[in-house]
Amino acid sequence: MCGIVGYVGDKKATPILINGLLCLEYRGYDSAGIAVIENSKICCMKDKGRVANLKAISGINDLTSCIRNCTY
């Protein structure tokens, strides 16, 4: 199984993405990860196991990414 969560807005993206993954966790994942734009680069953080393992990754709480004013 896989699930994808996305966020566009003014708030810090990391906690919103992790919360979204937690809502999907009941589907039975063996790993989780997020990718955000940080300093004009894509920053990926991932780990095996439950979403809670993601929260424990060093530096994940320091990510300040948000995406605002998007035009398509």
Summary of the structure (lengths in Angstrom):
residues: 72
radius of gyration: 12.3
end to end distance: 29.8
largest distance: 35.8
contacts: 163
relative contact order: 0.25
helix: 32%
strand: 25%
